[in-house]
Amino acid sequence: MMSRILNVIKVQLRRDVAARRGTARLPLRTICCTARKRAEDRNESSVLGKRWKDTAETVVIGGGCVGVSLAYHLAKGGMKDVVLLEKSELTAGSTWHAAGLTTYYHPGINLKKVHYDSIKLYESLEAETGQAVGFHQPGSVRIASTPARVDEMRYQMTRTHWHVTPQSMIGPERVQELFPLVNIDKVLAGLYTPEDGHIDPYSLTMALAAGARMYGAQIYNPAPVTALKPTADGKWDVETPHGTIRANRIVNSAGFWAREVGQMIGYEHPTIPVHHQYVVTATVPEVKALKKELAVIRDLEGSYYLRQERDGLLFGPYEQMEKMVLQDSWVRDGVPPGFGKELFESDLDRIMEHVEMAMEMVPVLKKADIINIVSGPITYTPDLLPMVGPQQGVRNYWNAIGFGYGVIHAGGIGKFLGDWIRNGEPPYDLIECDPNRYGKWADVPFMCAKARESYGFNNVVGYPKEERFAGRPTSRTSGVYELLKDKCSMGFHTGWEQPHWFHKPGDDTGYKPSFCRTNWFGPVGRECKLIMEKVGVIDLTPFGKFIVKGKDSLKLLDRLFANTMPKVGLTNISHMLTPTGKVFAEVTITQLTPGEFLLITGSGSELHDLRWIEAEAADGGYDVDISNVTDEIGVLGIAGPNSRKVLQKLTDEDMSDAGFKFLNCKSIKLGGIPLRAIRISYTGELGWELYIDQKNMAAVYEAMMEAGKDEGIDNFGTYAMASLRLEKGFRGWGAEMNCDTNPLEAGLDYFIKLNKPADFIGKAALQEIKAKGLKRKLSYITVDTDNIDPEGNETVWLNGKVVGNTTSGAYSYSSQQSLAFAYLPLELCSVGQKVEVELLGRKYPAMVIQEPLVLTEPTRTRLQKKAKSKA
């Protein structure tokens, strides 16, 4: 039977999809020739059939479903002068040949909102525009055929219950009801999402275009962009064969041409086309006989999706990373001129193992005639997430690129980005899609290795604390990387390698992911004990580090931050807020010399924060110099009761409590090496952060380790730091605070100076929020668990109802219990309030407690001094 299928595939390849979408499938060698001929034959001064606009508020570059959605949302939101430029015709590129799948499901938290907004838009778009969109909503089922998959579904359920997304776990019988053709013997469970389905990408794009025009947007095609030139006032001259448009901002939404658009202004966006294939069958009698449409299924072990296509089936696999194909020649040479609605030659060998698995799961496929294999380019980023938002380092240049799943993202991203552009801040947190998560370290070899890995790992089990190892290490390694790499399990942080935990002889080593406690649990406890009782050293080099100086530096920072600025030699924690009072960033600020400030932020928000600072400086006309020194400066943290003794052995500086106070900064020499030391530690214990030239970092590290031998010195990693910070009640940006939360509900009142004279961004909004009162607040809870701990984003229940969500969690080795932060309604925030936290399908007892569980070292020291003074 297999040989028959192969013969059918080879002999009966027809152009069903080509006919349906309006073009024929051609070999790649033919594409290049015909595409160039088209470009030569095209009359570049062709009449557009409408009056050319010389100015625009926003120019969107690219007419795929994402770009057209953005134009639609901007125009519908009331923006005048929205122009979309498409180089050939709408949907050319990846949109026209897409399989068109739509789903509420996403393993992440924030992108669930994008998917939700997309589906809700698609449900109403036809009625709004009068254009049919071909939207089918039979629901979808993700199939679990291994115990690990069942656990993954339970894990995802607790991350979904506190969202509006409809989703539930179902048994094999219900799976069979939704997809009667499935081999139920291979099914353990299913994750069911009603209202999922598929939509015709061409019709969707045309309906969005009709809506965009209806609300006043102009769409020009063919109108290729030939050059982008910035003006002194932050605007752009967008050059085309038809003329130049002066735009207040531009949005790169050019699909697999996005890299070439970026190159026009000197950017190498890390996007690359990959070959994705799907198979279309002829009519299947068993499908034709059905009374209602089949649910879409995703066989996760088989790594494919399958849906009904008319009276047949459509089946799309994701090959393993060693078999998938990158179109890397386009990265090197550019997309062939004129390419738009062509396809690649199919390759049966790459997908045959998936065909076989699909025939086992859906036996009617064994008798089905396959009439077409579609192989087209889709765009990948290194981590498979799109790049959405303004670009750091250049004014008023925005991205909406890198969409491996453009159809389901188009509606929601158009809304998200449209709201951001019009209102001046993101409507909710979506930092995982920030284009500035990549820097120059994301070079072509890294991009290719990670894109290959991301495609091949499309349907692997998604564990907490996931690590992927292709393309590592990058050029970003700290001065102690070589000394530490064989002693620890490294994590990837914005290009950097940073120790998560250290192993000793006899430990179970290596990366062993799990939904429960795993091999790092014991070693992390050992590291926490080290910090509480002795002294440890941690590599903190991935911190983002900026120097801000100049005549207006204090004025700029007072505008940006809600806290007062520290005096020379002092440090504080400050927050940048959005105009509506959400927490955009948390930054540690030190005034080094008069008017010169060192700003420290988390590794994941380096360029995210720098862009915000640079934008305010440019828009406000501040006379400042801002430099990013992240790569030049290494950081070592030393913490624990013996840390002072270790440092004092290496310096003549007085390191005593009186001589070097908490949150003070000094330039000192350690072992003869100059550096800056700040008395601060995110463990909450006695400690310092040492800021060192990268070239001297290893020498300082080795000197401390030698000096600390008698003090019991050793290494510790970020997992231990996370546990210790939670015990101390320290909030973390991206968890307890982000663009979904305001600082008052996050319990950051101490750092927010509403009475400071400067009119900081978000001040008026916070005053209004405070006057109206809060509806929820961050609570500190213990969770009575067994072999599992909260990590954040779990659902919180009370009396069978969802009442909140955790933001972060860990095991407290000091108190030997699980801890978490959670947002709860104000009436449930009292100490002693009992709730439940859902973990892997089970609800565990939890209780609100007084924070912190463990006092910080400065607080303990202060209380001890106070007690002695009273004695």
Steps between C-alpha positions, in 0.01 A plus 500: 500500500789737579643455150156583360492820700849593384404438140187704541701782649750495218256448214194689611655826616245748373452865546198499728637762739655694215164519327326588821746777579553616143852392399700195396777323687841540335847357562727744683741520206210618283384748762819705487486534118130576473505734800778708348314508168189626680700776664648602166164495324315691771437862414627662819306815428177307473188692588388425853148611428497753782660825605848462650542633855820695575461480879371245747466453870602134466636305206463122526741310275359165392158375397478160664230429755700658786576826322146538370363427847713778646379747235142395577540547876680834472236640267211357701653648815474845349848561361494712187744458214581131529675366190588140422760428231505155340777419254286274278155385610328441831571159660816447292769331705389259772135596550350366179617139542453471880293216643295761688479335842344698785520409867453659840781282631850628563745358756603850604289734708488828310455360151175338611361855489623545143333176390178593681481842335567346158220247525251751633580734212469225238160402637362847429705618204270375227200680649706817541651515152260298285792284388484123553797364695442123484524456876434147632481438877465126563732518801839335540655223706862462598555126543702353786627149439766487775484566877736798459253655257217456748707683762575774249128547442434519873782753526343708223154480652612674819653774284172542313228488765559863600471616136182544298619238253262198487698179546453163673656157530296216355519122492550270199126449446438873469798528265337239280169687504674811369714307252328166423778386268767488773659176622390523861749234609777757465325773702543553875339844520433814305518874555181634347458858388152576365464770235842421355517416133634647178445797273580574137806728519434671167138581586602615849756741359257638244238557769754683717601707198136587433464604862819707490377687192156539655657683795719721282830319450669506161645180353745538212619210288718427321708747700837353604703701750839581351655706780433622855658827608467643852450872544646719774164530677448124528282452194567284195516552126366179349611478139314299235491503116183710528641767725605568858279503808603699809383284793490566872581132551552187295411140583697215347245226436671358195495129583801320359611829341524655848873442518553695177285788625707510819821504299387825341571669835790282613315233701541125459173366637541135607230355276538214255259316267447129562336245271169380640304228322144385528309230316150519351302185425224436251150425626500244781167311508501479880548876520231572244254286693539703821207711619720774647851628445786324674683678778858592417740260667863543595683175559784626715709182494458476125577873470227589252163672473205358306174663402214450260541664158165482319431126480864407546772561752788743535803384693809706596810353669794665674812304416784438742770763503747290303248455217335840474622750241597865544495733203832643617596615150240776541686621809822512299373617162156644568159382384489449120364817337131466423448196724155509653255225419728210423578182690799274553542152359360251750720239668317179594789341685494773764144430606449126448548402864226749590276363226540154652418625851197685368373185329526315832310771684244557221474169309285636214814676378633161389239492225503871418631632169738789559450755226736776608796585716545870568851611594526869572712748695402613847710730715666391821686687771751316719238431771197471267331804655431806285675835539241763587558859603736796457868439422769619738762730351284668238204732539148413384589171332270218606499127432226244441714222357612141552157336504518123475122499570390821334133412447416443868719792607385752241179625662633520855837648408334758279290606797791488747736701282230738385408582860867545592568738210192709565519511880874513561529181706435128454146401600637200691826322568644324195871531569572152367426645154706816547725535193772629731548162666761446229820696463806481276592171668207336310711448188421287196651172631306539826179587315528200270580257782213624718246517217582141409465398864174692549341342194610151595393549862158639402309228682742383769370487857511851645646477849547778756845662498556376146846528349597447136863466407545560125717797407651531847713657624476824306764772501354612833698314766615656824857516623440199727312280252797275430563457871139403576361320195598148612380548857140599442184483295490813289193698399456724197427865573487741204805344338688448826586173674423528872522227766163372619642255754828330584565129535736310725641145473216257555230737377268401217625742236374629167183663376210277607173691466192398694162630612599402856815544704799371310875455528579863589271508806757369748800698368301825505414436863870456570571836334229677703652359819839626382370857468314495830794357698827570314574681174435447130589659166270538199557622145259788435660625179176471293358806679433782254729796583470859377684823574291818483681830534488858380345835585142366508567153642331564836209675331451207259515234770264696726253499211546130429501356852244515780762498776725790596849477355778386735775737609860445392631170634153366578275244333125441490233292327287699258218428257410633158125519451279529195267799457212295648711404803610146411850379590714515188831421670683462831850645506776531761645853478831625640632854468873445442610862469293819478268452201636155409271206570543124473171321417469125551210294366419134448657305218170442323414869486833656400406651162130515596588751774772677304255572215251659740773720651639602161153580365419733789841667472450563126135603518566733794812655352715419805873576484634163613739227396367144534733205455439128525793340686340160551761303307803685638426465871487169684314459829571268791270478798631387836253429780476339841605579860868439417506717187638802686791295635591377153499845345686659791791262441537641149460876552611786722151651476301483823233239426335520843135586541592853603768538233300359208130546558208327328423644153832686487734486200878541508790470262741257664785268416456130561823305482647807335235508225283813476122453501176646626330333793135552596378362830190321385393139447188358344529209743407742780811397691816699570661548163654712229486526125839557340514675162821410322656531156436168329874443450556513878198294601670161523784641711258655749298178516807286566627743763168483688484121481855476638436756775177329597628146550495526878156665486341208309461691173338332200293575191124545473262554211182678405265226626628551856478877461136466388413293807675741736345812348154348537564422868585869547188615318691665215289568192633412158440698181323287240326304774354710782521819294469567128282687253194321638545631855532831678758550778241556772332162456848345473591635845769734371368807684835559674671563165230728358539866601175661402601815688827558317498827302580343162205404282614146432331293231191331646476729804155639422367153420631360830344784695168415340546126568580574863196725536266238353645217707633160400296195402776244544836477670808281499487248783769280651389139542625163618393192305470155659645285220682166469752443219411811300536874547328801346699701246251770405191538278306227681130541569384585852162362611252556781181300542521367145545842340807660345606796715850582382836383373849449632783711359805309620571215737777287645589270784619671817789292631511709818142420601466180294179596326387634165453874459335711235385849421143524371262773393174472693189716540541753778252317722714183488835660589478480878758293685353158575276493191489148360491429126615220267772499235463266203809298407491221239126457528485491879397782734740545791412685824653847523485787749579869498781580745680808624797591283788449499551147624868578569619851591773651286847539647480882521169472686636236738807715568289807564273314741799354684651847543168632621467217751854560631434872541196421715683243713 
